[in-house]
């Protein structure tokens, strides 16, 4: 009976057998004597720590988009000049007669410690709100001192040639384009970004600013504290200086949008000074009938335009320049530059033409008619001549 009962019982399961053996081995003397402890690399705790190595590290806060309700700390910049949208296409001497819309800062509300006057953000008095006033003369001396400290000793002829060759188009594709707006404020940041990777940067100038390349070169050196080591037409090589430290580059607050241009006095008057209304109308008709001196290409290089007009005034009192296809603001800027550089009197801008008159008592300027289209600065004495000018 007992055997039959035992034979009818089910065999013990595998789980119970393994459980019995583990209990037996754990309490046995052999297991205590030959117990095996796994190395740290195979232990369960180390695997858990490896799976999440940053478990004890402070978690990064979740991204929260910026809000206008947040208090923004104003940016302080120690640049010793007034912030303008364009440094080559605006002048301190010509004051606007009004604003087209209420004043608002192109840097954003509360993002700069200088007040925007509608034309510039002055550096001397940050709280000034008037359009009137001129730049403090002490700022120019401060800029020269800072630029001399950054430039250090002048480059030798071999060093200059090496940097110029390094910036040629066949060896380096990096380039900054200077267009119709001229040297803008945000372009200063682009130049310093290029100076992170190279000692010199190539700048290509096209359009309206190339009428007065001397002003472009002067403003580039004045506002960036760099030095132009070569000029060929509208292509410039700007050197950053021996003592330039890219980790201590100046703070440049960026303009978030282009500010609205203020209202300036009229360029073309109803009657030209010294002439009657009938004589002015007759001169405008004759000016539009004069053969064009030249036809300007859109976004071209106009560095030789001023000497061409000066030479033309030797044989003709009226000069017409064809600007077909230009924006009206572009050929008005060109006419304004010709008025100041030639000098001459503006007659009309009708039919996309610039007509200028030399005046009744015209005298050729003493600085000559020739324009140096190519300047390599290889002669060390050339730097002394430019500094004297």
C-alpha positions in Angstrom: 0.0 0.0 0.0 2.8 2.4 0.9 4.7 1.7 -2.3 1.6 2.2 -4.4 0.9 5.5 -2.8 4.5 6.7 -3.3 4.4 5.6 -7.0 1.1 7.5 -7.5 2.6 10.8 -6.1 3.9 13.4 -8.6 7.6 13.8 -8.8 9.0 17.0 -7.2 9.2 20.0 -9.4 12.5 21.4 -10.7 12.1 24.6 -8.8 11.8 22.8 -5.5 14.9 20.8 -6.3 17.0 23.8 -7.1 15.8 25.6 -4.0 16.7 22.6 -1.8 20.2 22.4 -3.3 20.9 26.1 -2.9 19.8 26.0 0.8 22.0 22.9 1.3 25.0 24.5 -0.4 24.6 27.8 1.4 24.8 26.1 4.8 27.5 23.6 3.8 31.1 23.9 5.0 32.4 23.5 1.5 30.6 26.6 0.2 31.9 28.6 3.1 35.4 27.5 2.4 35.4 27.8 -1.4 32.9 30.7 -1.7 33.3 32.7 -4.9 32.9 36.5 -5.1 32.6 38.0 -8.6 34.9 40.9 -9.6 33.6 44.5 -9.5 33.2 44.5 -13.3 30.7 41.6 -13.1 28.9 42.7 -10.0 25.2 43.8 -10.3 25.7 47.1 -8.6 28.5 48.3 -10.9 26.4 47.4 -13.9 23.6 49.5 -12.6 26.0 52.5 -12.0 27.4 52.1 -15.5 24.0 52.1 -17.1 23.3 55.5 -15.6 26.6 57.4 -15.0 24.9 60.8 -14.5 22.5 59.6 -11.8 24.2 61.8 -9.1 24.7 64.7 -11.5 22.5 67.7 -11.3 19.8 67.5 -13.9 19.7 70.3 -16.6 16.6 72.5 -16.3 14.0 72.2 -19.1 14.1 74.8 -21.9 11.9 77.7 -21.4 11.4 80.2 -24.3 12.3 83.8 -23.5 9.5 86.1 -22.5 9.1 89.8 -22.6 8.2 89.8 -19.0 11.7 88.7 -18.0 14.0 91.4 -16.7 16.8 91.9 -19.3 20.1 93.2 -18.1 21.3 96.0 -20.4 24.5 95.3 -22.3 27.5 97.5 -21.6 30.0 98.1 -24.4 33.2 100.2 -24.0 33.5 101.0 -27.8 34.7 104.7 -27.9 32.3 105.8 -30.6 28.6 106.3 -31.3 26.7 103.3 -32.5 25.1 103.9 -36.0 23.5 101.5 -38.4 26.0 102.5 -41.1 29.3 104.2 -40.5 30.2 105.0 -44.1 26.7 106.1 -45.4 26.0 108.5 -42.5 27.7 111.7 -41.5 28.0 113.7 -38.3 27.9 117.0 -40.2 24.5 116.4 -41.8 21.7 116.6 -39.2 18.2 115.3 -39.9 15.2 117.6 -39.8 12.8 115.0 -38.3 11.9 111.4 -37.8 9.6 109.2 -39.9 8.3 107.3 -36.8 8.7 107.3 -33.0 12.1 106.5 -31.7 12.8 102.9 -30.8 16.1 101.2 -30.3 17.1 98.7 -33.1 19.0 96.8 -30.3 15.7 95.8 -28.7 13.9 97.3 -25.7 16.2 97.6 -22.7 19.0 95.6 -24.2 21.6 98.4 -24.4 22.6 101.0 -21.8 22.6 103.8 -24.4 19.6 105.7 -25.6 18.7 105.6 -29.3 18.3 109.2 -30.6 16.8 108.0 -34.0 20.2 108.3 -35.7 22.7 106.9 -33.3 23.4 105.7 -29.7 25.9 108.2 -28.3 28.8 106.9 -26.2 29.5 110.0 -24.1 26.1 110.7 -22.6 24.2 107.4 -22.6 20.9 109.2 -21.6 20.9 111.8 -24.4 17.7 111.9 -26.3 18.2 114.8 -28.7 19.2 114.6 -32.4 21.4 117.7 -32.1 25.0 117.6 -31.0 28.4 116.4 -32.3 30.8 113.6 -31.3 33.1 114.3 -28.4 36.6 115.0 -29.7 38.1 112.9 -26.8 36.7 109.8 -28.3 38.9 110.0 -31.4 42.1 110.3 -29.2 40.9 107.3 -27.2 40.3 105.2 -30.4 43.8 106.1 -31.7 45.4 105.0 -28.3 43.4 101.7 -28.3 44.2 101.0 -31.9 48.0 101.6 -31.4 48.0 99.3 -28.4 46.4 96.5 -30.4 48.4 97.0 -33.5 51.8 97.0 -31.8 55.0 97.1 -34.0 54.4 97.6 -37.8 54.6 94.6 -40.0 57.7 93.9 -42.1 57.5 93.6 -45.8 57.8 89.8 -45.7 55.1 89.5 -43.1 52.7 91.7 -45.1 53.3 89.7 -48.3 52.8 86.4 -46.4 49.4 87.6 -45.0 48.3 89.0 -48.3 49.1 85.8 -50.1 47.3 83.8 -47.5 44.1 85.8 -48.1 44.0 85.4 -51.8 40.9 83.8 -53.4 42.7 80.7 -54.7 43.9 79.9 -51.1 41.1 81.2 -48.9 37.3 81.3 -49.6 36.5 83.4 -46.5 35.2 86.8 -47.4 33.0 89.7 -46.1 30.9 91.5 -48.6 30.3 95.3 -48.1 27.3 96.4 -50.1 24.9 99.3 -50.5 24.6 100.0 -46.8 28.3 100.3 -46.4 30.1 99.4 -43.1 27.1 98.5 -40.9 27.3 98.0 -37.1 26.6 94.2 -37.3 29.5 93.8 -39.8 31.9 94.7 -37.0 30.8 91.4 -35.3 31.4 89.5 -38.6 34.9 90.9 -38.9 35.8 89.8 -35.3 34.4 86.4 -36.0 36.7 86.0 -39.0 39.6 87.2 -36.9 39.1 84.1 -34.6 40.5 81.8 -37.3 42.9 84.1 -39.3 45.0 87.2 -38.7 43.6 89.0 -41.7 40.3 89.0 -43.5 39.3 89.8 -47.1 36.6 92.4 -47.6 34.9 92.9 -51.0 33.3 96.4 -51.5 30.7 96.9 -54.2 28.0 99.5 -54.9 27.4 103.0 -53.5 30.2 103.1 -50.8 32.9 102.5 -53.5 32.5 106.1 -54.7 34.5 107.2 -51.7 36.9 104.4 -50.9 39.1 106.6 -48.7 36.1 107.0 -46.3 35.5 103.2 -46.4 39.2 102.5 -45.5 39.2 105.2 -42.8 36.0 103.9 -41.1 37.2 100.3 -41.3 40.4 101.1 -39.5 38.7 103.5 -37.1 35.9 101.2 -36.0 37.6 97.8 -36.0 41.0 99.0 -34.7 42.6 96.9 -37.5 44.9 97.9 -40.4 44.5 97.7 -44.1 47.6 96.0 -45.6 46.4 95.8 -49.2 43.8 97.5 -51.5 43.2 96.5 -55.0 40.1 98.2 -56.4 37.2 97.3 -54.1 39.1 94.4 -52.4 40.7 95.1 -49.1 42.8 93.0 -46.7 42.2 94.0 -43.1 44.8 92.9 -40.5 43.8 92.5 -36.9 47.1 93.5 -35.2 50.0 91.9 -33.3 48.5 92.2 -29.9 45.0 91.2 -30.7 43.5 88.7 -28.2 40.4 86.9 -29.5 39.4 85.9 -26.0 39.3 89.6 -25.0 37.4 90.8 -28.1 35.2 93.8 -27.4 31.5 93.4 -26.6 29.4 94.2 -29.7 25.6 94.4 -29.1 23.9 93.4 -32.3 21.1 95.4 -34.0 18.0 93.2 -34.3 16.5 95.2 -37.2 17.3 98.0 -39.5 16.2 101.4 -38.1 14.0 103.7 -40.2 16.0 106.5 -41.9 15.2 110.0 -40.6 14.1 112.9 -42.8 16.9 114.9 -44.3 16.9 118.2 -46.2 16.0 118.1 -50.0 19.0 117.5 -52.3 17.4 119.1 -55.4 16.1 122.6 -54.8 13.4 124.4 -56.8 16.0 126.9 -58.1 19.7 126.6 -58.2 21.6 129.2 -56.2 22.4 132.2 -58.5 19.9 131.2 -61.2 16.3 132.1 -61.9 13.5 129.6 -62.3 13.6 129.8 -66.1 17.4 129.4 -66.2 17.1 126.4 -63.8 14.4 124.7 -66.0 16.5 125.3 -69.1 19.6 123.8 -67.5 17.7 120.7 -66.5 16.5 120.2 -70.1 20.0 120.7 -71.4 21.5 118.3 -68.8 19.1 115.5 -69.8 20.1 116.0 -73.4 23.9 115.9 -72.8 25.6 112.6 -73.8 26.1 110.4 -70.8 29.6 110.4 -69.4 29.2 106.7 -68.3 26.5 104.1 -67.6 27.0 102.6 -64.1 26.5 98.9 -63.6 24.3 97.9 -60.8 26.3 96.8 -57.7 29.5 97.6 -59.5 32.8 99.4 -58.5 32.6 103.2 -58.8 36.0 104.1 -57.5 37.0 106.1 -60.6 33.7 108.0 -60.9 34.9 111.2 -59.0 38.1 111.7 -61.2 36.0 111.1 -64.3 33.6 113.9 -63.4 36.4 116.2 -62.5 38.1 115.6 -65.9 34.7 116.1 -67.7 34.2 119.5 -66.1 37.3 120.8 -67.9 35.5 120.7 -71.2 31.8 120.7 -70.2 29.8 122.5 -67.6 27.1 119.8 -67.4 27.7 116.1 -66.8 25.1 113.3 -67.0 25.5 109.9 -65.5 23.2 107.1 -66.5 21.9 105.0 -63.6 19.1 103.0 -65.3 17.9 100.1 -63.2 19.1 101.6 -59.9 17.1 102.1 -56.8 16.2 105.7 -56.3 17.9 105.8 -52.9 21.1 104.5 -54.5 21.6 107.1 -57.2 20.6 109.8 -54.7 23.4 108.7 -52.4 25.8 108.7 -55.4 24.8 112.2 -56.3 25.2 113.4 -52.7 28.8 111.9 -52.6 29.6 113.6 -56.0 28.4 116.9 -54.6 30.8 116.7 -51.7 33.8 115.1 -53.4 34.0 116.7 -56.8 32.6 119.3 -55.7 29.6 120.2 -57.9 25.9 121.3 -57.9 23.1 118.8 -58.3 20.7 119.6 -61.1 18.2 116.8 -61.3 17.6 113.0 -60.7 14.8 112.6 -63.3 14.6 109.6 -65.6 17.1 107.7 -63.4 19.9 110.1 -64.4 22.3 112.1 -62.3 22.9 115.6 -63.8 25.5 117.8 -62.1 26.7 121.3 -62.8 30.2 122.6 -62.2 29.0 126.1 -61.1 29.8 129.6 -62.3 33.2 129.9 -60.7 34.6 126.4 -61.1 38.2 125.7 -60.2 39.8 122.3 -60.5 40.7 120.9 -57.0 44.3 121.0 -55.9 44.5 117.3 -54.9 44.7 116.2 -58.6 42.5 114.1 -60.8 44.3 110.7 -60.5 43.1 107.9 -58.4 45.4 105.1 -57.1 43.4 102.0 -58.0 46.0 99.6 -56.6 47.8 100.0 -53.3 50.0 97.2 -51.9 51.6 99.0 -48.8 54.9 97.1 -49.5 56.9 100.2 -49.0 57.4 100.9 -45.2 57.4 104.6 -45.9 53.9 104.3 -47.2 52.5 103.9 -43.7 54.1 107.1 -42.7 52.5 109.0 -45.6 49.1 107.6 -44.9 49.4 108.5 -41.2 50.4 112.1 -42.2 47.3 112.4 -44.4 
